[in-house]
Amino acid sequence: MPITQFVLKVHSRCDLACDHCYVYEHADTGWRSRPRVVPEAVLARVAERIGEHAAAHGLTVVRVVLHGGEPLLAGPTVFRRTVELLRAALPEVCELDLRVHTNGIRLDAAYCELFDKLGVRVGISLDGDRAANDRHRRFANGRSSHPQVLRAVGLLREPRFRHLYGGLLCTVDVANDPVAVYRALAELEPPAVDFLLPHATWEHPPERPPGAGAVPYADWLLTVHERWEADGRPFAVRTFDSVHRTLSGLPGLSEALGLEPVDLVVLETDGTYEQADSLKTAYDGAPATGMDVFRHSLDEVAGHPGMAARQSGLEGLSAQCRACPVVRSCGGGLYAHRYREGSFDHPSVYCADLRALVDGLAARAGAVRRPAAPPLDLAGPGLTDEQLDELAMGLGGAETVRALARSQLALTRTMLAAVHGSSGVARSEAWELLAELDAVEPAAVDAVFAHPYVRAWAARRLSGDPGAGLGTLAELAAAAAVRAGRGDGVVVPVRDGVLHLPTLGRLVLGGGAREALVTGGRTAWTARTEGGAVAGPGDARWQPLRRIGRGIALEDVDPQRGVHRWPVEERLAGAEYRRWAGDFREAADLLDRDLPEYAVGLWEGLTTVTPLQRRSDGHDVSSAARQAFGAVAIARPRGAETLALLLVHEFQHVKLGAVLDREELYDRGDTRLFEAFGLTPRPIGSLFQAVYAHLAVTAFWGARARGGRGEQARSKFRHWRTLTDEAVDLLADSGALTPLGKRFADGARASVDPWLRSIEG
């Protein structure tokens, strides 16, 4: 497995004396013998090693975190040279994602201006309010660091530097009031907060104050979660988001949670390769590999036994962990926290807390056991007034889009139940397995049912399309069984030599096979054909569903994906996939920076991008399908700016389609045609869709214009502002809107009016 994440130590000392620091205050003492500042020769060799590794493995992005000690002690010259060397060494198709993690003491406007030029985002360590922060994060003389850190965060909150603000890192101390800590962090408007359990092992267990209960760390985090949920999840929290994702069958976001392989290596100031820094808490020398950038490649490091142990998923855990019902969410906890008596083959020292945390979050998320077979009531919990008002303005935050996604999943389940009920099959083994899995592994079933093209197939089947065969139910059951990892056997059809597992990929078997028996778990499943041939995920004929960033799938294998009005691309070659991934990463960063009010909902609801074939005339092509919530289809444009625009444009159609599945916004019997945006006259429903999509288009160009992106951006903003203004009036005066539809028209007007007074009037 290639390495894509690197922690590069540019300075090996610190200007604080935090008593919970794993570098200086725990078992490892390697820092004492290393250079304070990383030498130029080491930087050059580091860049060369990362560049050759990226080229050899076709990486489209690598993430480098500039770290320490305290990295800002290295000085601006080191940062400039580091970035120059890294960018020069990476292949042209590989993007460099740069972060710096600092205590904030030395962060000033000059550093922020430098990081702006270099494209470096900034994360800051802060443990809460002054009382909480000063419990551990002090200068050597005991003086508080809190005022300096607040000053640093204040700089990042300024409009000129806001795009650099990567988030806050908070180490949990159960002696601190969780609500006070949460409020102190929330007041700083971070884009994300990472709550970390203090590093500990069975040899040196964490503090558990008397009277704090059996699971004080879980209780502390669940208290924060309750406040965070009540506030509408105002920022991302990696711990909570990771558990929510794993409960839905998705990969986690943290090395400390979930079963995803760890692909991270640390590069020290002397050029030595080390494993994760957290291992410094186990014993002296625990993270060492015995390798360095002058003598060893990154492929050699990836093969180190310690690295392999952190990449082995479920198989690498203790027997107790493997038998635990929440193992797919907790992942056994952080590797370092499992250390005991010379071995890491133990549960985490936080085992009880992790179990209580996962169970608590699952209960709050409504991850209840429910049968798949009965239709669900679509009139269940709907959107709140606040969420409807948010959507009416063209927006939609994370919780609002999650509500739409829940509604869409319920609709998909109802349609699948209807497919089964109308199939005329007295007994369907595939359906019975889905019902059984849904009772014991609901997250695995939800992960498959939520794939956009599952509902697209169900809609085709219910409409009587003869091409929508019932064999897809077996594919869904097999994919859910593989995700659940129970070893259930499912007979799956092989169509035109291809076996497809929705959300996972396809196996190109060829030959005359008509079906195959699929058994096993996600990393070790097999498909056995009638003739006895066996294949699986390690086979060269396996084409996995690939991702392009933000956990979003690039769907070029699903046979149901042809529901868009433009022809889809077939399986992309590696070079084209890498171009997609690079362009997407750039487009995503652009949206985060320039259009965050739309981006937050986009990243919550967009799960799939389907490549379309380019038009011969060179015009950009994109589409969204009403029966495929979460997917947009795009022919890769020539530029990340256009890709960003198409993503946000098409996702507007996705959101409005989900609203229309629940709510009536206009008179569907109105046959009049309306002319807007210079397009051919269209019915009221199409006018509504056009207005809604162009709210995002206009906002996009307005943000680009305000960001100083040139006269072209200003011209496009003025153009779309005028057309959208006219179209909103046409929609509002149409006489075809329901009361809720009028509310949406009012929301659109509330978005448009400020634009009429901005950017040169």
MARMAR-677857 format. One line per field, with one value per residue (C-alpha): x, y negated, z; residue in three letters. Coordinates in steps of 0.1 Angstrom, whole numbers, plus 5000, padded with zeros to 4 digits. Layout:
<pts>
u [X_...]
v [Y_...]
w [Z_...]
code [ala_...]
</pts>
This chain:
<pts>
u [5000_5015_5021_5001_5005_5037_5045_5076_5094_5111_5121_5127_5122_5093_5087_5060_5064_5031_5031_5009_5032_5041_5073_5091_5072_5066_5088_5107_5139_5150_5144_5175_5200_5183_5191_5170_5162_5159_5190_5187_5202_5175_5148_5161_5162_5128_5113_5131_5118_5082_5084_5097_5071_5042_5054_5059_5024_5005_4995_4973_4977_5000_4994_5024_5019_5048_5053_5077_5084_5070_5075_5073_5106_5122_5117_5101_5131_5128_5091_5097_5125_5105_5075_5098_5115_5084_5065_5095_5098_5062_5049_5028_4995_5001_4987_5004_4981_5001_4993_5012_5003_5014_5008_5001_5026_5046_5019_5017_5005_5039_5036_5000_5009_5037_5013_4988_5015_5026_4991_4996_4966_4970_4959_4963_4964_4940_4925_4895_4891_4919_4915_4914_4942_4965_4961_4987_4997_5021_5055_5084_5081_5044_5031_4998_5000_4962_4963_4989_4969_4937_4956_4968_4933_4920_4944_4931_4895_4902_4886_4920_4933_4901_4908_4940_4921_4924_4909_4916_4931_4920_4934_4907_4911_4881_4890_4879_4842_4832_4805_4829_4856_4831_4818_4853_4862_4829_4833_4863_4843_4866_4860_4868_4878_4897_4892_4921_4923_4955_4981_4983_4990_4982_5016_5008_4970_4951_4938_4905_4895_4877_4839_4842_4824_4835_4838_4847_4862_4831_4809_4830_4828_4791_4784_4802_4784_4750_4759_4773_4741_4719_4738_4733_4768_4784_4818_4832_4843_4865_4858_4821_4821_4843_4820_4789_4806_4817_4782_4771_4797_4820_4857_4866_4885_4910_4938_4923_4889_4878_4896_4910_4947_4971_4992_5013_5050_5069_5102_5124_5148_5178_5161_5151_5117_5095_5061_5033_5044_5018_5041_5065_5042_5048_5085_5118_5124_5089_5084_5118_5121_5159_5156_5164_5158_5195_5195_5159_5129_5094_5084_5109_5094_5059_5071_5084_5066_5054_5039_5023_5008_4990_4976_4962_4927_4905_4931_4957_4935_4934_4909_4889_4886_4877_4848_4835_4803_4816_4850_4843_4838_4864_4890_4906_4915_4948_4976_4998_4971_4971_5006_5010_5039_5059_5031_5004_4981_4956_4925_4929_4935_4904_4884_4854_4853_4854_4826_4804_4811_4802_4771_4761_4765_4748_4718_4716_4719_4689_4710_4683_4677_4649_4637_4645_4614_4584_4579_4588_4565_4577_4555_4579_4600_4604_4623_4621_4610_4645_4658_4631_4641_4677_4669_4646_4676_4694_4716_4715_4739_4752_4723_4698_4714_4716_4678_4673_4696_4676_4644_4659_4672_4637_4623_4648_4639_4602_4609_4630_4603_4578_4602_4603_4565_4557_4583_4560_4587_4573_4607_4638_4669_4686_4657_4657_4694_4690_4663_4685_4716_4695_4686_4722_4744_4721_4750_4762_4727_4723_4757_4746_4710_4722_4743_4725_4720_4703_4672_4677_4674_4644_4626_4633_4621_4588_4582_4583_4617_4625_4662_4660_4663_4658_4694_4703_4688_4714_4741_4728_4727_4762_4776_4759_4772_4807_4805_4791_4820_4799_4809_4773_4773_4752_4747_4752_4745_4774_4763_4783_4813_4810_4801_4791_4790_4773_4794_4825_4833_4832_4850_4856_4854_4848_4841_4808_4801_4765_4767_4792_4790_4803_4815_4837_4845_4854_4892_4891_4859_4859_4837_4835_4820_4802_4834_4853_4873_4880_4886_4886_4898_4934_4927_4940_4905_4889_4881_4873_4852_4878_4875_4887_4888_4864_4853_4835_4833_4842_4816_4826_4816_4780_4757_4728_4746_4733_4703_4717_4708_4743_4764_4786_4823_4835_4861_4887_4924_4947_4960_4925_4915_4945_4935_4900_4914_4938_4911_4886_4909_4916_4879_4870_4896_4883_4847_4858_4876_4853_4818_4818_4781_4773_4803_4793_4761_4777_4803_4776_4753_4775_4786_4793_4806_4799_4822_4803_4817_4828_4808_4824_4817_4837_4808_4807_4783_4768_4737_4718_4691_4660_4662_4699_4702_4739_4752_4762_4774_4801_4823_4857_4861_4894_4899_4892_4872_4846_4845_4838_4810_4794_4796_4777_4753_4742_4740_4713_4692_4700_4688_4656_4647_4649_4626_4602_4600_4584_4568_4546_4561_4541_4509_4521_4490_4500_4509_4521_4557_4581_4611_4641_4680_4679_4667_4638_4604_4599_4572_4570_4589_4619_4618_4619_4649_4667_4662_4674_4705_4714_4713_4744_4759_4754_4768_4798_4807_4800_4825_4850_4845_4849_4880_4897_4896_4895_4872_4858_4845_4829_4814_4799_4786_4768_4754_4740_4728_4706_4692_4685_4669_4645_4638_4630_4604_4590_4587_4572_4546_4537_4506_4516_4532_4520_4523_4556_4567_4560_4582_4610_4605_4608_4640_4654_4646_4663_4695_4693_4686_4720_4737_4720_4739_4773_4802_4798_4760]
v [5000_4966_4939_4907_4888_4875_4857_4837_4824_4791_4783_4807_4784_4765_4731_4746_4772_4791_4819_4842_4839_4873_4861_4847_4860_4897_4927_4919_4897_4897_4859_4853_4863_4848_4815_4786_4774_4797_4793_4784_4818_4836_4815_4821_4859_4860_4842_4866_4896_4884_4874_4908_4926_4905_4912_4949_4953_4928_4907_4878_4861_4863_4846_4831_4818_4795_4804_4803_4797_4763_4759_4721_4720_4732_4697_4685_4695_4731_4731_4714_4739_4769_4761_4752_4786_4806_4789_4793_4830_4841_4853_4828_4847_4850_4822_4812_4807_4787_4782_4768_4778_4752_4741_4707_4688_4674_4671_4635_4617_4622_4660_4659_4639_4665_4694_4677_4675_4711_4726_4739_4743_4739_4760_4749_4768_4754_4773_4750_4719_4705_4727_4759_4748_4738_4771_4786_4761_4737_4722_4737_4711_4719_4689_4692_4696_4689_4652_4658_4687_4666_4639_4664_4678_4643_4637_4668_4656_4623_4623_4621_4653_4672_4697_4707_4717_4755_4760_4767_4797_4803_4829_4842_4839_4852_4828_4800_4790_4804_4778_4750_4764_4768_4733_4718_4736_4729_4692_4693_4704_4732_4751_4783_4795_4827_4841_4864_4888_4882_4907_4936_4974_5003_4996_4960_4958_4925_4904_4916_4892_4907_4905_4899_4931_4963_4945_4909_4902_4915_4895_4863_4867_4876_4844_4824_4843_4834_4797_4799_4816_4790_4763_4779_4793_4758_4773_4807_4829_4857_4881_4879_4878_4909_4929_4917_4927_4961_4968_4962_4986_4958_4954_4935_4902_4909_4933_4937_4950_4975_5003_4983_4990_4963_4948_4923_4920_4894_4878_4865_4836_4860_4877_4909_4925_4931_4946_4926_4901_4915_4946_4925_4930_4968_4972_4956_4962_4976_4956_4963_4981_4982_4965_4930_4910_4913_4951_4963_4957_4952_4986_5001_4982_4993_5029_5024_5049_5020_5002_5035_5040_5007_5015_5050_5039_5064_5092_5072_5068_5090_5118_5098_5069_5090_5104_5070_5057_5022_5031_5016_4982_4981_5002_5013_4977_4960_4985_4970_4972_5010_5014_5038_5060_5057_5062_5043_5074_5060_5039_5002_4990_4969_5000_4994_4957_4964_4990_4966_4938_4958_4972_4938_4921_4950_4946_4909_4913_4937_4966_4990_5025_5025_5050_5042_5058_5037_5003_4973_4944_4915_4891_4895_4867_4840_4808_4782_4746_4735_4761_4752_4715_4725_4745_4718_4694_4720_4732_4762_4769_4803_4813_4801_4822_4851_4848_4849_4880_4898_4891_4903_4935_4942_4937_4961_4987_4983_4987_5018_5033_5026_5042_5074_5073_5070_5095_5125_5145_5164_5167_5146_5157_5124_5104_5127_5122_5084_5085_5107_5084_5054_5068_5074_5051_5022_4999_5024_5025_4987_4982_5002_4989_4953_4957_4934_4960_4985_4963_4956_4994_4997_4969_4987_5020_5005_4987_5021_5016_5052_5045_5040_5076_5090_5102_5068_5078_5106_5080_5058_5087_5098_5063_5059_5093_5085_5052_5070_5095_5124_5149_5153_5169_5152_5164_5134_5132_5127_5104_5103_5117_5091_5096_5064_5056_5022_4997_5020_5025_5052_5084_5089_5126_5130_5164_5182_5179_5171_5168_5169_5177_5147_5153_5137_5103_5070_5076_5113_5122_5147_5153_5190_5197_5229_5242_5239_5208_5185_5148_5119_5084_5094_5105_5084_5085_5068_5031_5014_4984_4956_4923_4889_4871_4862_4898_4893_4922_4918_4942_4957_4993_4995_5008_4987_4954_4946_4927_4893_4876_4878_4909_4921_4929_4965_4975_4947_4955_4947_4915_4901_4911_4893_4862_4864_4867_4838_4815_4825_4818_4783_4777_4788_4765_4737_4742_4745_4712_4692_4707_4723_4717_4740_4763_4776_4791_4803_4824_4838_4850_4856_4892_4900_4883_4902_4893_4884_4885_4851_4835_4832_4794_4790_4776_4786_4813_4821_4837_4847_4875_4872_4909_4908_4887_4880_4883_4858_4866_4845_4847_4836_4799_4782_4765_4769_4736_4750_4783_4765_4746_4777_4796_4769_4762_4799_4805_4777_4800_4829_4809_4796_4830_4844_4816_4823_4859_4848_4814_4798_4765_4758_4769_4799_4796_4762_4766_4731_4725_4698_4683_4675_4675_4673_4709_4724_4719_4746_4757_4744_4773_4767_4729_4737_4760_4734_4706_4729_4740_4704_4692_4712_4701_4665_4669_4687_4659_4633_4650_4652_4615_4604_4625_4605_4631_4606_4589_4621_4631_4597_4598_4633_4623_4592_4614_4642_4617_4600_4632_4648_4616_4617_4654_4651_4624_4646_4676_4655_4640_4672_4679_4716_4718_4735_4717_4735_4727_4690_4693_4707_4678_4654_4672_4668_4631_4628_4643_4621_4587_4583_4592_4563_4539_4556_4556_4523_4521]
w [5000_4990_5016_5010_5043_5057_5090_5083_5114_5105_5141_5170_5200_5215_5232_5255_5282_5280_5305_5283_5253_5238_5222_5253_5283_5275_5271_5239_5241_5205_5202_5223_5196_5166_5149_5161_5125_5096_5073_5036_5026_5045_5030_4995_5000_5017_4987_4963_4982_4982_4946_4934_4956_4941_4906_4911_4926_4904_4934_4926_4959_4989_5023_5041_5077_5088_5124_5154_5182_5174_5136_5136_5154_5121_5106_5073_5051_5060_5051_5017_5009_5020_4998_4968_4970_4975_4946_4923_4932_4927_4894_4875_4881_4919_4941_4973_5003_5029_5065_5095_5131_5156_5192_5178_5201_5172_5145_5133_5102_5084_5089_5077_5046_5039_5043_5020_4993_4999_5001_5037_5060_5097_5126_5162_5195_5221_5250_5257_5279_5299_5329_5308_5285_5314_5331_5307_5280_5298_5293_5312_5339_5344_5326_5307_5268_5264_5254_5227_5213_5212_5194_5168_5162_5160_5130_5113_5118_5099_5064_5047_5064_5070_5042_5061_5092_5093_5128_5164_5182_5218_5241_5264_5302_5321_5349_5326_5323_5288_5282_5291_5268_5240_5243_5244_5212_5194_5201_5179_5149_5138_5106_5125_5159_5167_5203_5212_5240_5260_5251_5275_5276_5299_5315_5321_5321_5317_5346_5359_5388_5418_5413_5376_5366_5347_5313_5321_5286_5269_5292_5286_5248_5248_5268_5241_5214_5230_5230_5195_5182_5199_5182_5148_5144_5137_5128_5119_5148_5134_5163_5160_5122_5121_5142_5122_5090_5102_5115_5079_5065_5053_5061_5092_5092_5119_5126_5161_5148_5122_5103_5074_5068_5081_5053_5073_5079_5101_5088_5116_5113_5108_5079_5098_5090_5120_5125_5141_5167_5192_5196_5215_5245_5245_5251_5242_5205_5197_5166_5151_5118_5114_5080_5067_5035_5024_5023_5020_4998_5010_4995_5019_5048_5038_5041_5077_5101_5123_5093_5082_5116_5114_5079_5086_5096_5115_5111_5130_5162_5193_5195_5220_5196_5166_5186_5197_5180_5177_5163_5128_5144_5171_5151_5183_5192_5185_5180_5207_5233_5230_5244_5273_5285_5254_5229_5210_5208_5233_5233_5238_5273_5265_5254_5278_5269_5231_5234_5254_5230_5199_5215_5227_5193_5175_5198_5193_5155_5156_5144_5155_5143_5117_5091_5055_5041_5052_5034_5055_5062_5041_5060_5090_5104_5078_5075_5102_5094_5098_5074_5048_5051_5046_5015_5002_4999_4978_5007_5030_5058_5069_5091_5065_5038_5062_5067_5029_5027_5054_5036_5003_5019_5033_4998_4983_5010_5002_4965_4970_4992_4964_4939_4960_4966_4929_4917_4918_4935_4965_4982_4974_4992_4984_5000_5030_5035_5032_5059_5081_5076_5083_5117_5127_5105_5094_5086_5059_5043_5045_5029_4999_4997_4998_4966_4941_4914_4936_4936_4899_4893_4915_4896_4863_4877_4890_4857_4839_4822_4809_4812_4850_4860_4895_4896_4910_4943_4946_4938_4966_4990_4981_4985_5019_5030_5020_5039_5070_5068_5081_5053_5039_5005_4977_4941_4919_4882_4857_4829_4797_4816_4845_4881_4898_4935_4941_4961_4958_4921_4894_4885_4847_4845_4807_4793_4796_4833_4841_4879_4908_4945_4965_5000_5026_5041_5025_5022_5016_4996_4968_4937_4926_4891_4881_4865_4898_4889_4919_4919_4944_4953_4948_4912_4883_4868_4899_4892_4925_4929_4931_4951_4941_4975_5004_5004_4970_4945_4909_4895_4862_4867_4879_4851_4864_4861_4826_4839_4830_4797_4784_4776_4804_4802_4805_4830_4831_4825_4854_4839_4834_4869_4883_4863_4877_4913_4909_4893_4919_4948_4934_4928_4963_4978_4957_4969_5005_5002_4980_4986_5020_5026_4997_5001_5036_5023_4991_5010_5033_5004_4974_4974_4937_4906_4874_4844_4812_4776_4763_4736_4702_4701_4733_4754_4790_4799_4833_4847_4878_4878_4900_4909_4919_4950_4959_4924_4898_4863_4846_4816_4831_4820_4812_4845_4882_4883_4858_4876_4909_4892_4877_4910_4929_4900_4897_4934_4935_4913_4937_4967_4951_4937_4973_4985_4957_4967_5000_4993_4967_4955_4924_4905_4886_4863_4851_4813_4806_4794_4808_4792_4813_4812_4774_4772_4753_4770_4797_4822_4857_4872_4849_4856_4894_4888_4867_4893_4921_4902_4892_4928_4933_4899_4907_4942_4928_4904_4931_4954_4926_4918_4955_4957_4930_4903_4875_4851_4837_4871_4876_4842_4847_4881_4866_4838_4860_4887_4861_4846_4880_4893_4863_4866_4903_4895_4868_4892_4920_4897_4879_4899_4899_4933_4964_4998_5003_4967_4974_5005_4983_4958_4988_4999_4964_4964_4998_4982_4951_4966_4983_4950_4933_4956_4953_4929_4911_4917]
code [met_pro_ile_thr_gln_phe_val_leu_lys_val_his_ser_arg_cys_asp_leu_ala_cys_asp_his_cys_tyr_val_tyr_glu_his_ala_asp_thr_gly_trp_arg_ser_arg_pro_arg_val_val_pro_glu_ala_val_leu_ala_arg_val_ala_glu_arg_ile_gly_glu_his_ala_ala_ala_his_gly_leu_thr_val_val_arg_val_val_leu_his_gly_gly_glu_pro_leu_leu_ala_gly_pro_thr_val_phe_arg_arg_thr_val_glu_leu_leu_arg_ala_ala_leu_pro_glu_val_cys_glu_leu_asp_leu_arg_val_his_thr_asn_gly_ile_arg_leu_asp_ala_ala_tyr_cys_glu_leu_phe_asp_lys_leu_gly_val_arg_val_gly_ile_ser_leu_asp_gly_asp_arg_ala_ala_asn_asp_arg_his_arg_arg_phe_ala_asn_gly_arg_ser_ser_his_pro_gln_val_leu_arg_ala_val_gly_leu_leu_arg_glu_pro_arg_phe_arg_his_leu_tyr_gly_gly_leu_leu_cys_thr_val_asp_val_ala_asn_asp_pro_val_ala_val_tyr_arg_ala_leu_ala_glu_leu_glu_pro_pro_ala_val_asp_phe_leu_leu_pro_his_ala_thr_trp_glu_his_pro_pro_glu_arg_pro_pro_gly_ala_gly_ala_val_pro_tyr_ala_asp_trp_leu_leu_thr_val_his_glu_arg_trp_glu_ala_asp_gly_arg_pro_phe_ala_val_arg_thr_phe_asp_ser_val_his_arg_thr_leu_ser_gly_leu_pro_gly_leu_ser_glu_ala_leu_gly_leu_glu_pro_val_asp_leu_val_val_leu_glu_thr_asp_gly_thr_tyr_glu_gln_ala_asp_ser_leu_lys_thr_ala_tyr_asp_gly_ala_pro_ala_thr_gly_met_asp_val_phe_arg_his_ser_leu_asp_glu_val_ala_gly_his_pro_gly_met_ala_ala_arg_gln_ser_gly_leu_glu_gly_leu_ser_ala_gln_cys_arg_ala_cys_pro_val_val_arg_ser_cys_gly_gly_gly_leu_tyr_ala_his_arg_tyr_arg_glu_gly_ser_phe_asp_his_pro_ser_val_tyr_cys_ala_asp_leu_arg_ala_leu_val_asp_gly_leu_ala_ala_arg_ala_gly_ala_val_arg_arg_pro_ala_ala_pro_pro_leu_asp_leu_ala_gly_pro_gly_leu_thr_asp_glu_gln_leu_asp_glu_leu_ala_met_gly_leu_gly_gly_ala_glu_thr_val_arg_ala_leu_ala_arg_ser_gln_leu_ala_leu_thr_arg_thr_met_leu_ala_ala_val_his_gly_ser_ser_gly_val_ala_arg_ser_glu_ala_trp_glu_leu_leu_ala_glu_leu_asp_ala_val_glu_pro_ala_ala_val_asp_ala_val_phe_ala_his_pro_tyr_val_arg_ala_trp_ala_ala_arg_arg_leu_ser_gly_asp_pro_gly_ala_gly_leu_gly_thr_leu_ala_glu_leu_ala_ala_ala_ala_ala_val_arg_ala_gly_arg_gly_asp_gly_val_val_val_pro_val_arg_asp_gly_val_leu_his_leu_pro_thr_leu_gly_arg_leu_val_leu_gly_gly_gly_ala_arg_glu_ala_leu_val_thr_gly_gly_arg_thr_ala_trp_thr_ala_arg_thr_glu_gly_gly_ala_val_ala_gly_pro_gly_asp_ala_arg_trp_gln_pro_leu_arg_arg_ile_gly_arg_gly_ile_ala_leu_glu_asp_val_asp_pro_gln_arg_gly_val_his_arg_trp_pro_val_glu_glu_arg_leu_ala_gly_ala_glu_tyr_arg_arg_trp_ala_gly_asp_phe_arg_glu_ala_ala_asp_leu_leu_asp_arg_asp_leu_pro_glu_tyr_ala_val_gly_leu_trp_glu_gly_leu_thr_thr_val_thr_pro_leu_gln_arg_arg_ser_asp_gly_his_asp_val_ser_ser_ala_ala_arg_gln_ala_phe_gly_ala_val_ala_ile_ala_arg_pro_arg_gly_ala_glu_thr_leu_ala_leu_leu_leu_val_his_glu_phe_gln_his_val_lys_leu_gly_ala_val_leu_asp_arg_glu_glu_leu_tyr_asp_arg_gly_asp_thr_arg_leu_phe_glu_ala_phe_gly_leu_thr_pro_arg_pro_ile_gly_ser_leu_phe_gln_ala_val_tyr_ala_his_leu_ala_val_thr_ala_phe_trp_gly_ala_arg_ala_arg_gly_gly_arg_gly_glu_gln_ala_arg_ser_lys_phe_arg_his_trp_arg_thr_leu_thr_asp_glu_ala_val_asp_leu_leu_ala_asp_ser_gly_ala_leu_thr_pro_leu_gly_lys_arg_phe_ala_asp_gly_ala_arg_ala_ser_val_asp_pro_trp_leu_arg_ser_ile_glu_gly]
</pts>
